Amino acid sequence: MADTRVDSPAAADQSSLDLLTGPGATDLLQAAVATNGGRLLSWTAREVDHRPGASTTVSYRARVALPDGERPITLGASTGLRTVRSDTPGMLVLSDGNQQVAVWRFPSDPGLPGLARAFDESTVRALLGSFGVQAGQLDLHLRAYRPRRRAVVEVTGPGVRLFVKVLRPTKVADLHRRHRLLYEAGVPVPRSLGWTDDGLLVLSALPGNDLRDALRDGARGAPDPDEILAMLDRFPATVSDLPPRPSWTDNVQHYATILGSTLPHEAERASGLAKHVVQGLAASAPAHSDPTHGDLYETQILLEGGRITGLLDVDTAGPGRRADDLACLVAHAALLAHIEPEHAATTTELTARMVAAFDRRVDPAELRLRVAGVLMSLATGPHRVQEPGWAAATSARLDLVQHWLDVSP
């Protein structure tokens, strides 16, 4: 690594971002693939998780030449790790004396020690057997991967369809309890079969397709907004006893900081919009503890025949404000109409119906402020996934934040 000494925290953040997304990343990635006798042919950043003052993590799609031929692989790199083992197979730790970078080849993720086992067919078969599921040959398909945070592997075979969720080991037992709590209360979440110490959670599959698919199909099969409210009403009161988590809106100023860091010419606007949200919510009713999902949006809701059959990703379930759950769903739908104009008519129509129904349950002015707050978090998305033209897309999402702040209830 070249010398990357910096003189301030802000400069250090920018240096990390530049190092992992700029031309210098080539040397890091080449060093990683060389440990297996490979040669880097090309790479593109797939996802960027930039946390000012803490860490920067990037995943990459790369093509490499290996002794047995060329192939695509997934690589990851992260700065800001306090402790990382340099002897982990498939991982390399580099340092210039000022900055340390961990570089790894999937599935050797330093934050997800169980990932390699979740992606090994014989290991998964044995794991299922320990939970009473006898399986033959299995197919494994990676459905989601957020470096150092989580992954989801779909497991299929004769008579078998399950999901293995890969988490940081400190979080897996808690998520198992959340699934059991909600499942036993009649909320349509996947049933947890069990978990392992290295962060693997085995979940049942649920029928149906998600709400986003329904919207792309002309809203056929989309649920009545009152059914969504009824599902949330089934959350047991004991959810409010779980550890609290900040809502997306609580972190609106943090997202403004990220936006300003990645897109400096929008820093002032992002900060001003965040301030508007914070000041507006200061007049809201005092905080209270509703049982909430914590991250409700259209791909979390499964449907079949117009009825809700499933609710996914309850990692964030806990005490909060019902208005936050409803605002999260509305914000994601509003953004979907913006980024998929071919489906905008049906998505906008459902969004309007949801807002009308939700206005009857929570304060309308608070709902709109919280929609704007969630949209601030979503404005970081184009840079995070390295979308082509991400700078213009980010500015367009800030326009959408402004729109919701201007919408009168």
C-alpha positions as CSV (number, residue, x, y, z in Angstrom):
1,M,0.0,0.0,0.0
2,A,1.1,3.5,-0.8
3,D,1.4,6.0,2.1
4,T,-2.0,7.4,2.9
5,R,-1.3,9.6,5.9
6,V,-4.0,12.1,6.6
7,D,-4.4,15.0,9.0
8,S,-8.1,15.0,10.1
9,P,-10.9,12.5,10.7
10,A,-12.8,13.9,7.6
11,A,-9.7,13.5,5.5
12,A,-9.2,10.0,6.8
13,D,-12.8,9.1,5.9
14,Q,-12.3,10.4,2.4
15,S,-8.9,8.7,2.1
16,S,-10.5,5.3,3.0
17,L,-13.3,5.9,0.5
18,D,-10.9,6.9,-2.3
19,L,-8.6,3.9,-1.5
20,L,-11.3,1.3,-1.8
21,T,-13.2,2.7,-4.7
22,G,-10.5,4.4,-6.8
23,P,-7.6,3.1,-8.9
24,G,-5.6,2.1,-5.8
25,A,-8.1,-0.7,-5.1
26,T,-6.5,-2.6,-8.0
27,D,-3.3,-3.3,-6.1
28,L,-5.3,-4.4,-3.0
29,L,-7.5,-6.8,-4.9
30,Q,-4.6,-8.2,-7.0
31,A,-2.7,-8.9,-3.7
32,A,-5.7,-10.8,-2.5
33,V,-6.3,-13.0,-5.5
34,A,-2.5,-13.7,-5.8
35,T,-2.6,-15.6,-2.5
36,N,-4.5,-18.4,-4.5
37,G,-2.2,-18.1,-7.5
38,G,-4.7,-15.9,-9.3
39,R,-4.4,-12.8,-11.5
40,L,-6.9,-10.0,-11.4
41,L,-8.3,-9.2,-14.9
42,S,-11.0,-6.7,-14.0
43,W,-13.1,-5.4,-11.2
44,T,-16.1,-3.2,-10.4
45,A,-17.3,-2.0,-7.0
46,R,-20.7,-3.6,-6.3
47,E,-21.6,-2.1,-2.9
48,V,-20.1,0.6,-0.7
49,D,-20.9,0.9,3.0
50,H,-19.3,4.2,4.1
51,R,-19.6,5.1,7.7
52,P,-17.9,8.4,8.4
53,G,-15.7,8.2,11.5
54,A,-16.0,4.4,11.7
55,S,-15.3,2.2,8.7
56,T,-15.6,1.8,4.9
57,T,-16.5,-1.6,3.4
58,V,-16.7,-2.4,-0.3
59,S,-17.7,-5.5,-2.1
60,Y,-16.5,-6.1,-5.7
61,R,-17.4,-8.2,-8.7
62,A,-14.1,-9.3,-10.2
63,R,-12.9,-11.5,-12.9
64,V,-9.7,-13.5,-12.3
65,A,-7.4,-15.9,-14.1
66,L,-6.8,-18.9,-11.9
67,P,-4.7,-22.0,-12.6
68,D,-7.8,-23.9,-13.7
69,G,-9.2,-21.0,-15.9
70,E,-11.0,-17.7,-15.8
71,R,-14.0,-17.1,-13.5
72,P,-16.0,-14.3,-11.8
73,I,-15.6,-14.0,-8.0
74,T,-16.8,-11.8,-5.2
75,L,-14.2,-9.8,-3.2
76,G,-14.5,-7.6,-0.2
77,A,-12.3,-5.0,1.5
78,S,-12.7,-3.0,4.7
79,T,-10.9,-0.2,6.6
80,G,-11.6,0.6,10.2
81,L,-11.6,-2.9,11.6
82,R,-10.3,-2.9,15.1
83,T,-9.5,-6.6,15.3
84,V,-9.1,-9.0,12.4
85,R,-7.2,-12.3,12.2
86,S,-4.7,-12.1,9.4
87,D,-4.4,-16.0,9.2
88,T,-8.0,-16.5,8.1
89,P,-8.0,-18.5,4.8
90,G,-8.9,-16.4,1.8
91,M,-8.2,-13.1,3.7
92,L,-5.2,-10.7,3.6
93,V,-4.5,-7.8,5.9
94,L,-2.4,-5.0,4.6
95,S,-1.1,-1.9,6.4
96,D,1.0,1.1,5.6
97,G,1.6,1.9,9.3
98,N,-1.3,4.4,9.3
99,Q,-4.2,2.6,7.8
100,Q,-5.1,-1.1,7.9
101,V,-7.2,-2.8,5.2
102,A,-8.6,-6.3,5.3
103,V,-9.2,-7.8,1.8
104,W,-11.0,-11.1,1.4
105,R,-12.4,-13.5,-1.2
106,F,-16.0,-14.6,-0.7
107,P,-16.9,-16.5,1.5
108,S,-14.0,-15.6,3.9
109,D,-15.8,-12.6,5.4
110,P,-14.2,-11.3,8.7
111,G,-17.5,-10.3,10.1
112,L,-19.4,-13.5,9.2
113,P,-17.4,-16.5,10.3
114,G,-20.3,-18.9,9.5
115,L,-20.6,-17.8,5.8
116,A,-18.2,-20.4,4.4
117,R,-20.2,-23.2,6.2
118,A,-23.5,-21.8,4.9
119,F,-22.1,-22.0,1.4
120,D,-20.9,-25.6,1.7
121,E,-23.5,-28.2,0.6
122,S,-22.4,-31.1,2.8
123,T,-22.1,-28.9,5.9
124,V,-25.6,-27.5,5.3
125,R,-27.0,-31.0,4.9
126,A,-25.5,-32.0,8.2
127,L,-26.8,-28.8,9.8
128,L,-30.4,-29.4,8.6
129,G,-30.1,-33.0,9.9
130,S,-29.3,-31.7,13.4
131,F,-32.6,-29.8,13.3
132,G,-34.5,-32.9,12.2
133,V,-34.6,-32.2,8.4
134,Q,-33.4,-35.1,6.4
135,A,-32.2,-34.0,3.0
136,G,-30.5,-35.5,0.0
137,Q,-28.5,-33.5,-2.6
138,L,-29.0,-29.8,-2.0
139,D,-28.7,-26.7,-4.2
140,L,-27.4,-23.5,-2.5
141,H,-28.2,-20.0,-4.0
142,L,-26.9,-16.8,-2.5
143,R,-29.9,-14.5,-2.2
144,A,-28.3,-11.5,-0.4
145,Y,-24.9,-10.5,0.8
146,R,-23.9,-7.4,2.8
147,P,-20.2,-7.7,3.6
148,R,-19.5,-8.0,7.3
149,R,-23.2,-7.7,8.1
150,R,-25.4,-10.5,6.8
151,A,-26.1,-13.0,4.0
152,V,-29.0,-15.1,3.0
153,V,-28.6,-18.5,1.3
154,E,-31.6,-20.3,-0.2
155,V,-31.4,-24.1,0.2
156,T,-33.5,-26.3,-2.1
157,G,-33.7,-30.0,-2.8
158,P,-36.2,-32.8,-3.1
159,G,-38.9,-31.9,-0.6
160,V,-36.8,-29.2,1.0
161,R,-36.9,-25.4,0.7
162,L,-35.3,-23.4,3.5
163,F,-33.2,-20.3,4.1
164,V,-30.0,-20.0,6.0
165,K,-29.4,-16.5,7.3
166,V,-25.8,-15.7,8.1
167,L,-25.3,-13.1,10.9
168,R,-22.6,-11.8,13.2
169,P,-22.4,-14.5,15.9
170,T,-23.4,-12.0,18.6
171,K,-26.8,-11.4,16.9
172,V,-28.0,-14.8,15.9
173,A,-29.6,-16.0,19.2
174,D,-31.5,-12.7,19.5
175,L,-33.0,-13.0,16.0
176,H,-34.0,-16.6,16.7
177,R,-35.9,-15.4,19.8
178,R,-37.6,-12.6,17.7
179,H,-38.8,-15.1,15.1
180,R,-40.2,-17.4,17.8
181,L,-41.9,-14.6,19.6
182,L,-43.7,-13.3,16.5
183,Y,-44.4,-16.7,15.1
184,E,-46.1,-17.8,18.3
185,A,-48.2,-14.6,18.3
186,G,-49.6,-15.4,14.9
187,V,-47.6,-12.9,12.9
188,P,-46.8,-14.6,9.5
189,V,-43.0,-14.7,9.9
190,P,-40.7,-17.6,9.0
191,R,-40.4,-20.2,11.7
192,S,-36.9,-20.5,13.1
193,L,-35.7,-24.1,13.2
194,G,-32.6,-23.2,15.2
195,W,-29.2,-21.4,15.2
196,T,-25.5,-22.1,15.6
197,D,-22.8,-20.3,17.6
198,D,-21.0,-19.1,14.4
199,G,-24.1,-17.1,13.3
200,L,-26.3,-19.4,11.2
201,L,-30.1,-19.2,11.5
202,V,-32.2,-21.7,9.7
203,L,-35.6,-20.4,8.6
204,S,-38.7,-22.0,7.0
205,A,-39.8,-20.8,3.6
206,L,-43.1,-19.0,3.1
207,P,-45.5,-19.0,0.1
208,G,-46.1,-16.1,-2.1
209,N,-44.3,-13.3,-4.0
210,D,-43.4,-10.0,-2.5
211,L,-45.3,-6.7,-2.9
212,R,-42.8,-5.3,-5.3
213,D,-43.6,-8.1,-7.7
214,A,-47.3,-7.3,-7.3
215,L,-46.7,-3.7,-8.2
216,R,-44.7,-4.6,-11.2
217,D,-47.6,-6.8,-12.3
218,G,-50.0,-3.9,-12.4
219,A,-50.8,-4.1,-8.6
220,R,-52.8,-7.2,-9.2
221,G,-52.8,-9.0,-5.8
222,A,-51.7,-5.9,-3.8
223,P,-53.2,-6.0,-0.3
224,D,-55.7,-3.6,1.2
225,P,-53.7,-1.1,3.4
226,D,-56.0,-2.0,6.2
227,E,-54.7,-5.6,6.0
228,I,-51.1,-4.3,6.5
229,L,-52.3,-2.4,9.6
230,A,-54.0,-5.5,10.9
231,M,-50.8,-7.5,10.5
232,L,-48.9,-4.9,12.5
233,D,-51.6,-5.0,15.1
234,R,-50.8,-8.7,15.7
235,F,-47.4,-7.8,17.0
236,P,-47.5,-8.8,20.7
237,A,-46.9,-6.2,23.3
238,T,-43.8,-8.0,24.5
239,V,-42.0,-6.8,21.3
240,S,-41.8,-3.5,23.2
241,D,-39.6,-5.3,25.8
242,L,-36.9,-6.0,23.2
243,P,-33.8,-3.7,23.0
244,P,-34.7,-0.4,21.3
245,R,-33.1,0.6,18.0
246,P,-32.9,4.1,16.4
247,S,-35.4,4.5,13.6
248,W,-34.3,5.6,10.2
249,T,-35.7,9.0,11.0
250,D,-33.7,9.3,14.2
251,N,-30.6,9.0,12.1
252,V,-31.5,11.6,9.5
253,Q,-28.6,13.9,10.4
254,H,-26.2,10.9,10.1
255,Y,-27.4,10.2,6.6
256,A,-27.0,13.9,5.7
257,T,-23.4,13.6,6.8
258,I,-22.9,10.6,4.6
259,L,-24.5,12.4,1.6
260,G,-22.3,15.4,2.2
261,S,-19.2,13.2,2.4
262,T,-19.9,11.4,-0.8
263,L,-21.4,14.3,-2.7
264,P,-19.9,17.6,-1.3
265,H,-21.9,19.9,-3.5
266,E,-25.1,18.6,-2.0
267,A,-23.8,18.8,1.6
268,E,-25.6,22.0,2.5
269,R,-28.9,20.9,1.0
270,A,-28.8,17.6,2.7
271,S,-28.0,19.2,6.0
272,G,-30.9,21.7,5.6
273,L,-33.4,19.0,4.8
274,A,-32.3,16.9,7.8
275,K,-32.7,20.0,10.0
276,H,-36.2,20.5,8.7
277,V,-37.1,16.9,9.6
278,V,-35.6,17.1,13.1
279,Q,-37.3,20.5,13.9
280,G,-40.6,19.3,12.6
281,L,-40.6,16.1,14.6
282,A,-39.7,18.0,17.8
283,A,-43.3,19.1,17.9
284,S,-44.6,15.5,17.7
285,A,-46.3,13.8,20.5
286,P,-43.9,12.4,23.3
287,A,-42.1,9.2,22.4
288,H,-43.9,6.0,23.2
289,S,-43.2,2.3,22.7
290,D,-45.3,0.6,20.0
291,P,-44.3,-2.9,19.0
292,T,-42.8,-2.3,15.5
293,H,-41.1,-4.1,12.7
294,G,-38.4,-1.4,12.3
295,D,-37.7,-1.8,8.6
296,L,-41.0,-2.3,6.8
297,Y,-40.9,-2.1,3.0
298,E,-42.4,-3.7,-0.1
299,T,-40.1,-6.7,-0.4
300,Q,-40.6,-7.7,3.2
301,I,-44.3,-8.4,2.6
302,L,-45.2,-11.7,0.8
303,L,-48.6,-12.1,-0.9
304,E,-50.7,-14.8,-2.4
305,G,-54.1,-14.1,-4.0
306,G,-54.1,-10.6,-2.6
307,R,-53.6,-11.8,1.0
308,I,-50.5,-11.4,3.1
309,T,-48.7,-14.7,3.6
310,G,-45.4,-13.6,5.1
311,L,-43.4,-10.9,6.8
312,L,-39.6,-11.0,6.4
313,D,-36.5,-9.6,8.1
314,V,-37.6,-9.0,11.6
315,D,-34.1,-8.3,12.8
316,T,-35.1,-4.8,13.7
317,A,-38.4,-5.6,15.6
318,G,-38.7,-3.8,18.9
319,P,-40.2,-0.8,20.6
320,G,-40.7,2.3,18.4
321,R,-43.4,4.4,16.8
322,R,-46.0,3.0,14.6
323,A,-45.6,6.1,12.4
324,D,-42.0,5.0,11.6
325,D,-43.1,1.6,10.2
326,L,-45.8,3.2,8.1
327,A,-43.5,6.0,6.9
328,C,-40.9,3.4,5.9
329,L,-43.3,1.5,3.7
330,V,-44.6,4.7,2.1
331,A,-41.1,6.0,1.5
332,H,-40.0,2.9,-0.2
333,A,-43.1,2.8,-2.4
334,A,-42.7,6.5,-3.3
335,L,-39.1,5.8,-4.3
336,L,-40.1,2.7,-6.3
337,A,-42.5,4.9,-8.4
338,H,-39.6,7.3,-9.0
339,I,-36.9,4.7,-10.0
340,E,-39.3,2.4,-12.0
341,P,-41.4,4.9,-14.0
342,E,-42.9,2.0,-16.1
343,H,-44.8,1.0,-13.0
344,A,-45.3,4.4,-11.5
345,A,-49.0,4.6,-12.1
346,T,-49.9,1.5,-10.0
347,T,-47.3,2.2,-7.4
348,T,-48.4,5.8,-6.9
349,E,-52.0,4.7,-6.7
350,L,-51.2,2.2,-3.9
351,T,-49.0,4.8,-2.2
352,A,-51.9,7.2,-2.1
353,R,-54.3,4.5,-0.7
354,M,-51.7,3.7,2.0
355,V,-51.3,7.3,3.0
356,A,-55.1,7.8,3.3
357,A,-55.4,4.7,5.5
358,F,-52.3,5.5,7.6
359,D,-53.4,9.1,8.1
360,R,-56.3,7.7,10.1
361,R,-54.0,5.8,12.5
362,V,-51.1,8.3,13.0
363,D,-50.6,12.1,12.9
364,P,-50.6,13.0,9.2
365,A,-47.9,15.7,9.6
366,E,-45.7,13.4,11.5
367,L,-46.1,10.7,8.8
368,R,-44.9,13.0,6.1
369,L,-41.9,14.2,8.1
370,R,-40.9,10.6,8.8
371,V,-41.4,9.6,5.1
372,A,-38.9,12.4,4.3
373,G,-36.5,11.1,6.9
374,V,-36.6,7.6,5.5
375,L,-36.1,9.0,2.0
376,M,-32.9,10.7,3.3
377,S,-31.6,7.3,4.3
378,L,-32.5,5.9,0.8
379,A,-30.7,8.8,-0.9
380,T,-27.4,7.1,0.1
381,G,-28.4,4.1,-2.0
382,P,-27.1,5.1,-5.4
383,H,-23.5,5.5,-4.1
384,R,-23.7,2.5,-1.8
385,V,-24.5,0.2,-4.7
386,Q,-22.3,2.1,-7.1
387,E,-25.2,2.8,-9.5
388,P,-24.1,4.3,-12.9
389,G,-24.7,8.0,-12.7
390,W,-25.1,7.8,-8.9
391,A,-24.4,11.5,-8.3
392,A,-27.4,12.6,-10.4
393,A,-29.5,9.8,-8.9
394,T,-28.6,11.0,-5.4
395,S,-29.7,14.6,-6.2
396,A,-32.9,13.3,-7.6
397,R,-33.6,11.5,-4.4
398,L,-33.0,14.6,-2.4
399,D,-35.6,16.3,-4.6
400,L,-38.0,13.6,-3.5
401,V,-37.2,14.3,0.2
402,Q,-38.0,18.0,-0.5
403,H,-41.3,17.0,-2.2
404,W,-42.5,15.1,0.9
405,L,-41.6,18.0,3.1
406,D,-43.7,20.2,0.9
407,V,-46.8,17.9,0.9
408,S,-49.5,19.2,3.2
409,P,-51.5,16.6,5.1
